[in-house]
């Protein structure tokens, strides 16, 4: 499974590369702290219901993250099983960022 470190992601954002960030934490966690203003919230537990809203992400690379990397790893596996081949997991999650 493809992964990205916090320092690699920081460099991409600093260089103003187009990076789509998907936060798979719960909405209350997302509201408390966001990794980046452009991040989108698709909670892990709701992915089966939200997957139809994510179809535009099927053909692009995007980074998933959670608090520590556990939920985003699960999300990455689930999304890959459902046709999202370019999902990248943020190692260590937002805590590592």
DSSP file (Angstrom, degrees, kcal/mol; ACC not computed):
  #  RESIDUE AA STRUCTURE BP1 BP2  ACC     N-H-->O    O-->H-N    N-H-->O    O-->H-N    TCO  KAPPA ALPHA  PHI   PSI    X-CA   Y-CA   Z-CA
    1    1 A X              0   0    0      0, 0.0     2,-0.2     0, 0.0    87,-0.1   0.000 360.0 360.0 360.0 138.8    0.0    0.0    0.0
    2    2 A X        -     0   0    0     85,-0.4    87,-2.2    74,-0.1     2,-0.3  -0.511 360.0-178.9 -76.8 138.7    1.2    3.4   -0.9
    3    3 A X  E     -a   89   0A   0     85,-0.2     2,-0.3    -2,-0.2    87,-0.2  -0.909  16.5-156.5-133.8 160.8    2.1    5.8    2.0
    4    4 A X  E     -a   90   0A   0     85,-2.5    87,-2.6    -2,-0.3     2,-0.1  -0.994  17.8-131.8-135.7 142.3    3.4    9.3    2.4
    5    5 A X     >  -     0   0    0     -2,-0.3     4,-2.3    85,-0.2     5,-0.2  -0.479  26.8-111.0 -87.6 164.4    5.2   10.8    5.4
    6    6 A X  H  > S+     0   0    0     85,-0.3     4,-2.7     1,-0.2     5,-0.2   0.899 118.9  51.4 -60.8 -41.4    4.3   14.0    7.1
    7    7 A X  H  > S+     0   0    0      1,-0.2     4,-1.9     2,-0.2    -1,-0.2   0.887 109.3  50.1 -66.7 -37.3    7.4   15.7    5.9
    8    8 A X  H  > S+     0   0    0      2,-0.2     4,-2.0     1,-0.2    -1,-0.2   0.909 112.5  47.4 -64.9 -41.2    6.8   14.6    2.3
    9    9 A X  H  X S+     0   0    0     -4,-2.3     4,-2.6     2,-0.2     5,-0.2   0.910 109.0  53.9 -66.8 -41.9    3.2   16.0    2.5
   10   10 A X  H  X S+     0   0    0     -4,-2.7     4,-2.9     1,-0.2    -1,-0.2   0.904 108.3  50.5 -57.8 -41.4    4.4   19.2    4.0
   11   11 A X  H  X S+     0   0    0     -4,-1.9     4,-2.4     2,-0.2    -1,-0.2   0.927 109.8  49.8 -63.2 -45.0    6.8   19.7    1.0
   12   12 A X  H  <>S+     0   0    0     -4,-2.0     5,-2.7     1,-0.2    -2,-0.2   0.926 114.4  44.4 -59.4 -45.2    4.0   19.0   -1.5
   13   13 A X  H ><5S+     0   0    0     -4,-2.6     3,-1.4     1,-0.2    -2,-0.2   0.896 112.3  51.8 -67.6 -40.2    1.8   21.6    0.2
   14   14 A X  H 3<5S+     0   0    0     -4,-2.9    -1,-0.2     1,-0.3    -2,-0.2   0.875 109.1  50.7 -63.1 -37.1    4.6   24.1    0.6
   15   15 A X  T 3<5S-     0   0    0     -4,-2.4    -1,-0.3    -5,-0.2    -2,-0.2   0.366 115.6-120.3 -82.1   6.3    5.4   23.7   -3.1
   16   16 A X  T < 5 +     0   0    0     -3,-1.4    -3,-0.2     1,-0.2     2,-0.1   0.794  52.5 166.0  58.4  32.7    1.7   24.3   -3.8
   17   17 A X      < -     0   0    0     -5,-2.7     2,-0.7    -6,-0.2    -1,-0.2  -0.489  49.2-100.0 -70.7 148.4    1.2   21.0   -5.5
   18   18 A X        +     0   0    0     -2,-0.1     2,-0.4     2,-0.0    -1,-0.1  -0.619  53.7 171.4 -72.6 114.3   -2.4   20.0   -6.0
   19   19 A X        -     0   0    0     -2,-0.7     2,-0.6    -6,-0.1    43,-0.1  -0.989  24.3-151.6-130.0 122.9   -3.0   17.5   -3.1
   20   20 A X  E     -b   62   0A   0     41,-0.5    43,-3.0    -2,-0.4     2,-0.5  -0.847  16.0-163.6 -94.1 124.6   -6.4   16.2   -2.3
   21   21 A X  E     -b   63   0A   0     -2,-0.6    19,-2.5    17,-0.2     2,-0.5  -0.942   5.6-166.7-115.2 125.0   -6.7   15.3    1.4
   22   22 A X  E     -bc  64  40A   0     41,-3.5    43,-2.2    -2,-0.5     2,-0.6  -0.954   7.4-155.3-114.1 120.1   -9.4   13.1    2.7
   23   23 A X  E     -bc  65  41A   0     17,-3.4    19,-2.3    -2,-0.5    43,-0.2  -0.838   8.3-172.8 -95.4 120.3   -9.9   13.0    6.5
   24   24 A X        +     0   0    0     41,-2.9    20,-2.4    -2,-0.6    21,-0.3   0.212  49.1 110.8-101.6  15.7  -11.6    9.8    7.7
   25   25 A X  S    S-     0   0    0     40,-0.3    -2,-0.1    18,-0.2     2,-0.0  -0.286  81.7 -79.0 -78.3 172.8  -12.1   10.9   11.3
   26   26 A X    >>  -     0   0    0     17,-0.1     4,-2.3     1,-0.1     3,-0.7  -0.343  44.2-107.9 -68.8 154.1  -15.4   11.6   12.8
   27   27 A X  H 3> S+     0   0    0      1,-0.3     4,-2.5     2,-0.2     5,-0.2   0.856 119.5  54.2 -54.0 -38.5  -17.0   15.0   12.0
   28   28 A X  H 3> S+     0   0    0      2,-0.2     4,-1.5     1,-0.2    -1,-0.3   0.863 109.6  47.8 -67.0 -33.3  -16.4   16.3   15.6
   29   29 A X  H <> S+     0   0    0     -3,-0.7     4,-1.9     2,-0.2    -2,-0.2   0.907 111.4  50.9 -69.0 -42.0  -12.7   15.4   15.3
   30   30 A X  H  < S+     0   0    0     -4,-2.3    -2,-0.2     1,-0.2    -1,-0.2   0.890 109.3  50.6 -61.7 -41.5  -12.6   17.1   11.9
   31   31 A X  H  < S+     0   0    0     -4,-2.5    -1,-0.2    -5,-0.2    -2,-0.2   0.851 108.4  53.0 -66.9 -34.6  -14.2   20.3   13.3
   32   32 A X  H  < S-     0   0    0     -4,-1.5     2,-0.3     1,-0.3    -1,-0.2   0.892 128.1   0.0 -67.7 -40.2  -11.7   20.4   16.2
   33   33 A X     <  -     0   0    0     -4,-1.9     2,-0.4    -5,-0.1    -1,-0.3  -0.937  61.9-165.0-157.3 126.4   -8.6   20.3   13.9
   34   34 A X        -     0   0    0     -2,-0.3     3,-0.1    -3,-0.2    -4,-0.0  -0.911  19.2-143.7-113.7 142.2   -8.1   20.1   10.2
   35   35 A X  S    S+     0   0    0     -2,-0.4     2,-0.3     1,-0.3    -1,-0.1   0.870  88.4   0.4 -68.3 -37.7   -4.8   19.1    8.5
   36   36 A X  S >  S-     0   0    0    -15,-0.1     3,-1.9    -3,-0.1    -1,-0.3  -0.990  71.0-118.2-152.0 145.7   -5.4   21.6    5.7
   37   37 A X  T 3  S+     0   0    0     -2,-0.3    -1,-0.1     1,-0.3    -2,-0.0   0.776 114.1  52.2 -58.9 -26.2   -8.2   24.0    4.9
   38   38 A X  T 3  S+     0   0    0    -19,-0.1    -1,-0.3     2,-0.1   -17,-0.2   0.443  83.0 121.2 -90.7   1.7   -9.0   22.2    1.6
   39   39 A X    <   -     0   0    0     -3,-1.9     2,-0.4   -19,-0.1   -17,-0.2  -0.228  53.5-140.7 -65.3 156.5   -9.3   18.8    3.2
   40   40 A X  E     -c   22   0A   0    -19,-2.5   -17,-3.4     2,-0.0     2,-0.7  -0.925   8.2-131.4-120.8 144.3  -12.6   16.9    2.9
   41   41 A X  E     +c   23   0A   0     -2,-0.4     2,-0.3   -19,-0.2   -17,-0.2  -0.859  33.9 157.7-104.6 114.8  -14.3   14.8    5.6
   42   42 A X        -     0   0    0    -19,-2.3     5,-0.1    -2,-0.7   -16,-0.1  -0.809  36.8-139.8-129.1  88.7  -15.5   11.3    4.7
   43   43 A X    >>  -     0   0    0     -2,-0.3     3,-1.5     1,-0.1     4,-0.5  -0.168  12.8-125.4 -55.8 139.7  -15.7    9.4    8.1
   44   44 A X  G >4 S+     0   0    0    -20,-2.4     3,-1.4     1,-0.3     4,-0.3   0.889 109.0  54.2 -51.9 -47.0  -14.5    5.8    7.9
   45   45 A X  G 34 S+     0   0    0      1,-0.3    -1,-0.3   -21,-0.3     3,-0.2   0.695 111.5  46.0 -64.8 -18.3  -17.7    4.4    9.4
   46   46 A X  G X> S+     0   0    0     -3,-1.5     4,-2.1     1,-0.1     3,-0.8   0.408  79.2 104.9-103.2   0.3  -19.7    6.2    6.7
   47   47 A X  H <X S+     0   0    0     -3,-1.4     4,-1.8    -4,-0.5    -1,-0.1   0.875  75.9  56.3 -53.9 -43.2  -17.6    5.2    3.7
   48   48 A X  H 34 S+     0   0    0     -4,-0.3    -1,-0.3     1,-0.2     4,-0.2   0.898 115.2  39.0 -57.4 -37.2  -20.0    2.6    2.3
   49   49 A X  H <4 S+     0   0    0     -3,-0.8     3,-0.3     1,-0.2    -1,-0.2   0.780 121.1  44.6 -79.8 -27.1  -22.8    5.2    2.2
   50   50 A X  H >X S+     0   0    0     -4,-2.1     3,-1.7     1,-0.2     4,-0.6   0.538  82.8  95.3 -94.7  -8.3  -20.5    8.0    1.0
   51   51 A X  G >< S+     0   0    0     -4,-1.8     3,-1.0     1,-0.3    -1,-0.2   0.813  80.2  58.6 -58.2 -31.6  -18.6    6.1   -1.7
   52   52 A X  G >4 S+     0   0    0     -3,-0.3     3,-0.8     1,-0.2    -1,-0.3   0.802 102.8  54.2 -67.8 -26.6  -21.0    7.4   -4.4
   53   53 A X  G <4 S+     0   0    0     -3,-1.7     3,-0.3     1,-0.2    -1,-0.2   0.578 104.8  57.0 -78.6 -10.1  -20.0   11.0   -3.4
   54   54 A X  G X<  +     0   0    0     -3,-1.0     3,-2.4    -4,-0.6     4,-0.3   0.321  68.1 110.3-102.9   6.6  -16.3   10.1   -3.9
   55   55 A X  G X  S+     0   0    0     -3,-0.8     3,-1.6     1,-0.3     4,-0.3   0.801  70.4  63.8 -58.1 -30.9  -16.5    8.9   -7.5
   56   56 A X  G 3  S+     0   0    0     -3,-0.3     3,-0.4     1,-0.3    -1,-0.3   0.689  97.8  59.3 -66.2 -15.2  -14.5   11.9   -8.8
   57   57 A X  G X  S+     0   0    0     -3,-2.4     3,-1.0     1,-0.2    -1,-0.3   0.526  79.7  88.1 -88.3  -6.8  -11.6   10.7   -6.7
   58   58 A X  T <  S+     0   0    0     -3,-1.6    27,-0.6    -4,-0.3    28,-0.3   0.824  93.9  39.4 -61.9 -31.4  -11.4    7.3   -8.5
   59   59 A X  T 3  S+     0   0    0     -3,-0.4     2,-0.3    -4,-0.3    -1,-0.2   0.358 109.5  67.3-103.1   4.7   -9.0    8.6  -11.2
   60   60 A X  S <  S-     0   0    0     -3,-1.0     2,-0.3    -4,-0.0    26,-0.3  -0.851  81.9-108.2-124.1 159.6   -6.8   10.9   -9.1
   61   61 A X        +     0   0    0     -2,-0.3   -41,-0.5    26,-0.1     2,-0.3  -0.682  43.7 171.4 -80.8 137.3   -4.2   10.4   -6.3
   62   62 A X  E     -bd  20  87A   0     24,-1.9    26,-2.9    -2,-0.3     2,-0.5  -0.994  29.4-124.7-148.1 154.7   -5.4   11.5   -2.9
   63   63 A X  E     -bd  21  88A   0    -43,-3.0   -41,-3.5    -2,-0.3     2,-0.4  -0.831  19.6-160.6-101.4 129.4   -4.1   11.3    0.7
   64   64 A X  E     +bd  22  89A   0     24,-3.0    26,-2.4    -2,-0.5     2,-0.3  -0.870  17.6 168.8-105.6 144.6   -6.2    9.8    3.4
   65   65 A X  E     +b   23   0A   0    -43,-2.2   -41,-2.9    -2,-0.4   -40,-0.3  -0.981  15.0 172.8-148.9 161.8   -5.6   10.5    7.1
   66   66 A X        -     0   0    0     -2,-0.3    28,-2.9    24,-0.3    29,-0.2  -0.491  59.7 -63.4-139.7-147.4   -7.0   10.0   10.5
   67   67 A X  S    S-     0   0    0     26,-0.2    28,-2.7    -2,-0.2    29,-0.4   0.949 124.2  -3.7 -75.9 -49.5   -5.6   10.7   14.0
   68   68 A X  S    S-     0   0    0     25,-0.2    24,-0.5    26,-0.2    25,-0.2   0.501 103.8 -94.5-124.9  -8.0   -2.8    8.2   14.0
   69   69 A X  S  > S+     0   0    0     23,-0.3     4,-1.3    22,-0.2     5,-0.1   0.276  97.1 101.7 112.3 -10.2   -3.0    6.2   10.8
   70   70 A X  H  > S+     0   0    0      2,-0.2     4,-1.8     1,-0.2     5,-0.1   0.962  86.8  39.1 -72.5 -52.4   -5.0    3.2   11.8
   71   71 A X  H  > S+     0   0    0      1,-0.2     4,-2.8     2,-0.2     5,-0.2   0.885 115.3  53.4 -66.0 -38.1   -8.4    4.2   10.4
   72   72 A X  H  > S+     0   0    0      2,-0.2     4,-2.6     1,-0.2    -1,-0.2   0.847 105.9  53.9 -67.8 -30.8   -6.9    5.7    7.3
   73   73 A X  H  X S+     0   0    0     -4,-1.3     4,-2.0     2,-0.2    -1,-0.2   0.916 110.7  46.2 -64.8 -42.6   -5.1    2.4    6.7
   74   74 A X  H  X S+     0   0    0     -4,-1.8     4,-2.5     2,-0.2    -2,-0.2   0.909 112.7  50.4 -64.0 -42.3   -8.5    0.7    6.9
   75   75 A X  H  X S+     0   0    0     -4,-2.8     4,-3.1     1,-0.2     5,-0.3   0.906 108.1  53.0 -62.9 -41.9  -10.0    3.3    4.6
   76   76 A X  H  X S+     0   0    0     -4,-2.6     4,-2.4     1,-0.2    -1,-0.2   0.930 110.9  46.4 -59.3 -46.5   -7.2    2.8    2.1
   77   77 A X  H  X S+     0   0    0     -4,-2.0     4,-2.0     2,-0.2    -2,-0.2   0.926 114.6  47.3 -62.1 -45.5   -7.8   -0.9    2.0
   78   78 A X  H  X S+     0   0    0     -4,-2.5     4,-0.9     1,-0.2    -2,-0.2   0.933 113.4  47.4 -62.3 -47.4  -11.6   -0.5    1.7
   79   79 A X  H ><>S+     0   0    0     -4,-3.1     5,-2.6     1,-0.2     3,-0.5   0.889 110.1  52.2 -64.9 -39.7  -11.3    2.2   -1.1
   80   80 A X  H ><5S+     0   0    0     -4,-2.4     3,-1.5    -5,-0.3    -1,-0.2   0.898 106.5  54.0 -63.3 -39.1   -8.8    0.1   -3.1
   81   81 A X  H 3<5S+     0   0    0     -4,-2.0    -1,-0.2     1,-0.3    -2,-0.2   0.752 109.0  51.8 -63.5 -22.5  -11.2   -2.9   -2.9
   82   82 A X  T <<5S-     0   0    0     -4,-0.9    -1,-0.3    -3,-0.5    -2,-0.2   0.030 131.3 -85.7-107.7  25.7  -13.8   -0.6   -4.4
   83   83 A X  T < 5S+     0   0    0     -3,-1.5     2,-1.1     1,-0.2    -3,-0.2   0.491  86.9 127.4  93.5   4.0  -11.8    0.7   -7.3
   84   84 A X    > < +     0   0    0     -5,-2.6     3,-0.6     1,-0.2    -1,-0.2  -0.772  27.3 169.6 -94.5  93.3   -9.9    3.6   -5.9
   85   85 A X  T 3   +     0   0    0     -2,-1.1    -1,-0.2   -27,-0.6    -5,-0.1   0.580  63.7  58.1 -85.8 -10.0   -6.4    2.6   -7.0
   86   86 A X  T 3   +     0   0    0    -26,-0.3   -24,-1.9   -28,-0.3     2,-0.4  -0.186  67.9 138.2-117.5  41.6   -4.5    5.8   -6.2
   87   87 A X  E <   - d   0  62A   0     -3,-0.6     2,-0.5   -26,-0.2   -85,-0.4  -0.744  33.2-163.3 -89.8 130.1   -5.1    6.2   -2.4
   88   88 A X  E     - d   0  63A   0    -26,-2.9   -24,-3.0    -2,-0.4     2,-0.4  -0.959  10.0-141.0-117.6 129.0   -2.1    7.2   -0.3
   89   89 A X  E     -ad   3  64A   0    -87,-2.2   -85,-2.5    -2,-0.5     2,-0.7  -0.741  13.8-130.1 -92.2 133.4   -2.1    6.8    3.5
   90   90 A X  E >   -a    4   0A   0    -26,-2.4     3,-1.6    -2,-0.4   -24,-0.3  -0.739  27.5-128.3 -81.3 113.7   -0.5    9.5    5.7
   91   91 A X  T 3  S+     0   0    0    -87,-2.6   -85,-0.3    -2,-0.7   -22,-0.2  -0.432  90.2   8.3 -63.5 128.0    1.9    7.7    8.0
   92   92 A X  T 3> S-     0   0    0    -24,-0.5     4,-1.6    -2,-0.2     3,-0.4   0.378 102.8-128.8  82.8  -5.2    1.2    8.7   11.7
   93   93 A X  H <>  -     0   0    0     -3,-1.6     4,-0.8     1,-0.2     3,-0.5  -0.075  58.7 -33.6  60.6-159.9   -2.0   10.6   10.8
   94   94 A X  H  4 S+     0   0    0    -28,-2.9     3,-0.2     1,-0.2    -1,-0.2   0.791 138.1  61.7 -67.4 -27.6   -2.7   14.1   11.9
   95   95 A X  H  4 S+     0   0    0    -28,-2.7    -1,-0.2    -3,-0.4    -2,-0.2   0.865 105.9  46.1 -65.4 -35.3   -0.8   13.4   15.2
   96   96 A X  H  <        0   0    0     -4,-1.6    -1,-0.2    -3,-0.5    -2,-0.2   0.628 360.0 360.0 -79.6 -14.4    2.3   12.7   13.1
   97   97 A X     <        0   0    0     -4,-0.8    -1,-0.2    -3,-0.2    -2,-0.2   0.456 360.0 360.0 -82.8 360.0    1.8   15.8   11.0
